[in-house]
Amino acid sequence: MVNRKALHVFDRKIDGFIYSTDTDFFGLPAPSIVPRSVHAVNVSLPPESNNLLATHHKSPWTSWVASRKRQVVFWLIALVAVVLATHWVDLRLESYVRGDRAKLVSGAWGDLEEWDIRLEQPLEYVGFEKTTEKGPFWSFGTLTEQAVHDLMIASGCSEDQAKRLLQSRMSGTGSVFVLQPDAETILSLTPEARSKLYLALSQNQSNRFQNTPYFIPEGNVDELFSGHKEFGYKGISLVKKLCYQRNGFTYFSDPEVVLKALDSDQRRLAFLQVLTGQNVVLARLLIRPESDIDKPLNYWALSMHGVLLKDLMPLLQAQKREPNGGSLSILYLLPSLARERLFTSPLPPQNDGQKLPDCHWTALNFFNADPDPRMNDNGYASQFIQNNYYEVAKPGIAGDLVLLVNPLGQVVHSAVYLADDLVFTKNGINYAQPWILMHIKDMQGNFSALEPVKVAYFRRKGV
């Protein structure tokens, strides 16, 4: 259970074949070639020898085809192969025409179709991603050279690695100890040493990519770049070598090393676009002719304030009357704020004093047709949760609050539960971050880079 008194809300920005030649084809010694004698000799062979020679000279293919049983087996295998090949082609054609098949998840919410996709930021926003051609730079603040050395060794660096890193110290930085390590030395670090050293570097806000690393869902770099073959093997291989694990998730903090290895600005921009994207979910409610529509109607209309039964029922009935049924977007199951903002991002602020919507504003205004601006105040938001919500063991109603809580009991992120393991969320105050649907585990990975977070669930009082 979360200590309600210790529950505080705070913001954090995230931007062949093998041939054997030991015997002949039949496993028998080849017949000897005996020169003809000048004297004719009558040789009488035993019957078994005649049979052996006859077998030897008989064509193996003719023998195989002559067997009716083997013919039947052959044609059965051929038929199965044709059927499987046809089915594979049909699936490929269906995927081409209709897209990838959805995952079907059934529950109190009805039958939900889910497509996992990668949503990338628009190029207009990717251009603001802060990188430099001269980097990377590692700042150790005011630590002495000996202290930096000891930190590297404690993190798992070898003496040789620590020596090479210290030799990259920059001059002209005053009392601030800054390194400019080369790619070769960075690549030589083990994932374990990289994770520990980068965690120490993350304490300094100047080390942006260590402080807010890129999350690699399921640690699958190949899947992450599956739609971007232009990077080639080299670029993707570099990312794999530079990944590290922490708190059960995989992260990447060295974009500058990879950017230097890419040969055009277009590829560099596309690389950043992949990194800044997020794994999101498209969802639709599936209605078949035999579906019990009362089930999803009760779940969505009764728990979603702002979603009216009189509006939702005709939609579901219309889909049910279709010969093959139909489906409708989850947008029609959401209240107005979420319906208007899903898969969009806010415009940049008009002035420095303008505060943009963050995760807490989003979660606590979820049911409000007119958003309450006070939800941007962390103190007010924290008190609002304590006064209007109570903790539950697991989510079960659309609209339940999903909180990510650090070891100190502080809320680092909040979202709204919808169905299955899906949440409506905005991951950070950054205007480049859109409102999205996401799996809870992926959301947790986005916020576990520096410290482990646990998931807590809260429900509105009176529900």
C-alpha positions, 0 to 999 in steps of 0.5 A: 500500500502506498503511504498516503501521507508520503504521497507527493506529486512532482514533474520530471521532463522526459523528452548445405548438405553433408555428403558421406563418401565412406560407402557407395550409394547402396552401402555396398562395396563397388564390384571389382573389375576383373580383366578378361582371361585368355582362357575362358573360365566358367564361373558358377555364382551362388543364387544369393550373389545373383540376387545381390548383383540384380539389386545393385543394378536396379534403379533406386528411383524406379524402386521408390516410385514402384511402391504404391504406399510411398506414392500415396505418402508423397502426394499427401505430403505434397498436398499439405505443402501446397495448402500451407503455402497457399495459407501463407500467401493468403496471410501475406495478402491479407496483411498487405491489404488490411494490415497486421492482425490485431490482438484480441483481448476479451474481458468486462470491457467486451472484445477489444482489438489492439494493434501495437505501433510505434508513434514517432514525433513529427519532424518539426519537433525532432529538429529541436532534439538537443545534440551536438557534433562535438559531443559527447560530454560528461560532466562530473561537476566539481569532483577531483580527478582522483574522485572521478577515477575512483568512481569509474573503478567502482562502476566496473571500468578497468584501469586502462579504461579509466586512464583513457577516459581521464585523458579526454579531460577538457580544458577551460572548464574552470573547476568543473571536471568535464570529459570528452570521451572518444567512441572507441572507449565508450564502446569498450565499456561493458553494459554493467559498467555503463549502467553504473557509470551513467547512473552516477552521471545522471545526477548532474542535469548537464548530462542530459542523455544519462539523466533522461535516456531513451527507453528501448521497449523489451530491449528489442533494437531490431524491432525498434528500427524495423521500419528504418532500413536506411541505417544499415547494419552498422548503425543498428549494431552500434545501438545494440553495443551501447544499450544497458539494463537497469531496473528490468528495462533497457536504455540507450544514452549515446546518440552522439556516437551513432550520429557521427557514424551516419553519413547524412543529415537526413539519416541523422534526423531519421535516427532521432525520430526513431529514438524519440518515438513511443510504443502506443496502442490502437484499439477498437471494440469488436462487435459480432452478430452474436455479441452480448452488447450489454456487457461493453455497454455496462462497462463503458457507459456506466463507468465513463462520465460523459459517455452516455448510454443513449449515444453508445447503444445505437452504435453497438446495435448497428454493428451487431446488425451487420452480417459479419458484425463490425467494430468501432474506435475506442475514441467513441468510448472516451469522455470529451477531453480524451477524445479530442486529444488522443494522438495529438500533441499541444502547440509550443508555449506562447511565452515562457510563463505558460505552463503546458499540460502534464501527466497529472493535469491529464489524469485528473482532468480526464472526466472534466469537459472544462479542464481545471487549471489547478491540476497543473499545481503539484501541491493541489493535485496531490491533495486532490488525490488524497481527498477524492481517491482511495487505493485498490489492489488492481484496476477494474473500472475504466477511469481508475487512476494509475500512479507510478511511485518511487521508493520515497512514495513520490508520484513520478507519473499518473495516467488513467486506466481504460481496459486490459492493461491500457492507459490514457497518458501524456508522458511528460510536460514536453509539448512534443509528447502526445496524448496516447494509449499505452501498455502499463509495462511500457509506461513503467519502462519510460519512468524506471531509468533512474530508480525503480517505480511501482504501480499503484491504483486508485479509484474515485470515491463513490464509485 
